[in-house]
Amino acid sequence: MILEERSRLEALDAVLRSDNVSEQIRNIVERVRAELARKEDALMAWEPLPLTVFGSALPHGIQSAWVFVLRAGADTGPERHPNSHQRMMSLEGSGDLQTGAPGKWQSKVLISDPEAPLERRWISVPQNVWHRPVVGADADWVVVSFHTVPAEELIEERPDSRSKDGTKQMKYLARK
């Protein structure tokens, strides 16, 4: 990991550790967890975080933040963001955020222990890099994700063999 990216992740980590921010995020996590419980067939639920939660503490370039709760045992499939660099932290539970491509996935298991090294809790996924979260069967995985585009502009791209381009794009908020 290059020094500049490590510094950005350290800054995000410090913001998330502040008492005021962590309390506000906990409330949102409970709301998203309840939404996932209501949607029995869903693999995950999410909600964008208002950037006001962070005050002026976010590093330059961060334009949206999200809470995701991924169901225990879920493999949500490959996706990429053609318009955003994603930085993600494991908040509760653990999971494997694989990067690469089908048949060539590289495993990156993330844990939620606040005493663990940064590299065990965070991942940086550059724009247009395929990734897929895989969650163990024993517990849901809660993550906080930061993007370089506003929430309403975040594009999710997934493989789609029916498309002439081989992919399907949609805005993340449109999936809700």
N, C-alpha and C positions, 0 to 999 in steps of 0.2 A: 504494500500500500504506500503510495507516495505521501510525502510529508504534508502537502497541502490538503489532501483528502482526509488524512488522519486528523489534522487540526479541525477540519469542518465537522467530522464525526464527534470529536471531543467536545466541541462547542454545543452541538445538538444534545449530546449526552448530559452536559452540565445543565442545559435548559430543562430537560426532562426530569432531572433530579431535584429541581427546586420544589419546595413544599407546595407553593401556590399552584404551580403547573401540574404537579402529580395529582393533587386533589381534584382539580378540574377534569383531568384525563380519566381518573377513576370513575367519576360520575358518568362520563361518556361511555366508558367501557361497559358499565353495568347496563346502560341503555342498549348498546349494540348486542351484548350478550342476550338480553331479553328478546331482541328482535330475532336473533338466530334461533332461540328456543321456540318462538312462534312459527318459524318457517322450517318445519321438520325435514323437508327435502333439500334445503339449501346447504351448500358446502361452506359458506361463509356469509358474514354480514359486515357492513362497514358504514362509516360515517365520516365526512370531512370534519376536521377541527377548525373552529374559527381561529384565525391567526392572532386575534386579540388575546387569546389564552397565553401567548408567549410574550406579550408586550413587544419590546423592541430588541429582544435577545436573540432572534434567529439570525444565523449567518446569511450573508448576502447571497441572493439567488434562490432562496427557498420561497416558493410562492403558494404552496399548499401543504397541509398535513392531514393525516388520516388515521383512524383507529380501525383495525380489522380484527375480527374474531373468526378464526378458522376452526371448523368442527374437527373434533378428534377423529382420526382415521382418514381425513380428507386428502385427496390429491386433486388440486383444482385445475391441473393441466397447464400447458405452456402458454405464456403470454409475454408480451413485451410492450414497451412504451416508446413509440417512435418520436415523441416530442418531449420526453422528460428523462432526467437522470433521477433515479430513485435511491434513497437512503432509508434503510429499515432497521429498527431495533426490536428485539424480542423483549416484550414487557412481562408476559406471564406464560408459563409453560415453555415448550421448546418445539422446534421443527427444523426441517431441512429445506433451505431455500436453494434449490439446484439451479445452476446456470449453465448455458451452453446451447444444446440442441438435442432433439430426440436421438437417442442412441449414443450421445456424447455428453450426457449430463455430468457436471462436476458438483459433488455434494458439499454443502456448507451448513453444518448443523449449528443452529443458534440456540443459546440458552438464556435464561432470564435472571441468573444470579448477578446482582449488582456488584459483587466483589470480583466477578470474573473479568479477565482482560477484555478490552474493547472489541478485539477481533472475534471473540466468542459470542458477543451480544449484538453486533452490528454487521451489516453488509451494505456495500455500495454497488449498485447495479447501473452501469452507464446506459445512456439512451440507446434504444434499439437492441439491447441484449436480451435474448430469451431467458426466462426464468420460470420456475414452477415451485410453489410451496407444497411440501409433503409433510403431513402432520401425523405423529404417532397416535396409536389407538387409545392411549390411556387418558388424555386430557386435551381440551381445546387449547389453541395457541392464540395468544393476543399479541399483536404487533402494532407499532406506531411507524408510519411510513411518511417520509417527506419527499416532495417533488418540486421540480424547477418550473412547473407551470401552474397557473391557478386551477382550483378544483374543477371548475366548469369546462376547462380546456383539456384535462387529462384524457389521453386516448389510450385505450386498451386494444391491443391487436392480438388475435388468436389465429392459429392455423384453421383453414377452412378449405377442404379439398373441392368444394363446390364452386369456389370463387376462381376467376381466371388468374388472379394474383396469388392464389393459394392461402390468402389470409382474409380475415374479416376485422374491420375496425369499428369501434364504437366509443363514445364518450363514457367515461366511468360513471358519472352521475346518472346517465341514461339507463344504466343497468339496474338501478334500484327498484 
